[in-house]
Amino acid sequence: MTDRGDVAGSPDGGPSRRDIAIYLSAAATAAFMVRLLGASWNTHFPATWPDAVFPKQGYLAVAAKSPFRPSFYFAFRPIGYPFFLWFFGRSSHLVVIAQTALYCAAVIALGSTALRVLRSRVVGIVTTLLIVGIAVQAKYALWNTQILSESLAISLGFISLTAWWRFAVAPTRKRAAFGWAFLVAFLVVRDAHVLPVTIVIVPVALIVSRWGTSLGSDVRRTLTAGAMVVIVVAGYSYLSTSASHRAVLSFHNAIGVRILPDAQLSKWFVDHGMPLDDALRTRTGKSGLEDNFYASQDPKFATYRHWARGAGPRELVLSLVVLAPHYSHLMYDDLPALLAGDVRFYDTQSVYQRLPNRIPMQLGGPTTRKGLTVWLTLGGAALVVSLALALRRRRGLGVVVFGATALVLTIVEFYLTWGGDPIETERHVIGALSRLSVILVIVIASAIDAAITARRSPSPPTAAEVAPEVAADA
């Protein structure tokens, strides 16, 4: 699709619309950064969690190993954020500035893509405003002030959405390569991203590369190659996690807080190897941090610790599939707290006092169970409308596949993240929530835009009309 505003200059020699957009984006970025960081600038943004509690296992400690040492790749944290810290000399001050700038760039990229690919100017502007409204909420923006992987995960999630949205509109080999590159970067930031991407994105990419004959052989090969890279990265992530035992604390939390207090879950895990004895029963309702249990070498728990470092985590993943209906009921009870997203506990820089807590009428994303139901219903209806229009007009199917895949991926990630650790769940799911809000906006906006376009031009475009647009936007 041609860019509305890429002209070098206006006819009278003044700045083009693209130049104006760049100036406005720079001004908005500066204003946002001053608002977010200005009042706390002199604090130098010290790392408070987990580095202050786990000085030998935190992100800064792993970054100190440097990517030139093999131990860096099998340490207690996924490599993405420690690499980011190492690149900026482990200076929390520089890191906060850099990750905030990246966050702004990711939001600008999403907004500019909406204006570029949505044919209706009004729909594009409203979509951009909604995306910005989501991003400026304190519950998402505050992570930029913390030495935690959440900020980088949110930004890379937004950038990945941007890359694949552009690919869906006009598929090219270059765009597919960029999409995979950003997605792999997204994977290595948090372990919670790996399984959802592997079980959702990889099959879709392979199916499209096998049957999407209209894409061209080079695009299809790139999709296949990217899927293989993701599988390799997922394998590395599994080996790294197993070697470092970095998931064991989360597993202790799940057993103590969620499994042991629930009779049905407890029985299932006993049937699948959990060594439930009087000693383990004393952990009922307790997290792995209580009594420093995660570091304990008490011989009474030797059998349990062996299972927790071996088959236990695999059984937990299996249970999330086999017992999905039961887990869903438990997650339903947790939804009000998760959707409200009140993560003020982590707001060491008073971001909640300077940025909006939430956007009225849940336009910044669902914050209640009712709101989530409305948003998901609208999103599902929008996908159905988009699919019907795409089949009738013989265009736009890629955007439907993109929207449906991104929505399913994010819901799966939300569920698996919630299931993986019942402690600090509001923080763990914040990335999935931010992307869920953005994806729902994109899906609904795309359907409205497609309906408006169909009404303006009822007849489907010819191949000659479509080809120049795809070439111009490549």
PyMOL commands that set and color helices and strands:
alter all, ss='L'
color gray80, all
select helices_A, chain A and resi 17-43+59-65+70-74+80-87+92-117+121-135+138-145+149-169+173-187+191-211+213-215+217-244+248-259+263-271+278-281+290-295+299-308+312-322+324-340+344-346+351-353+360-362+369-393+397-420+425-428+430-456+463-472
alter helices_A, ss='H'
color red, helices_A
deselect
rebuild
show_as cartoon
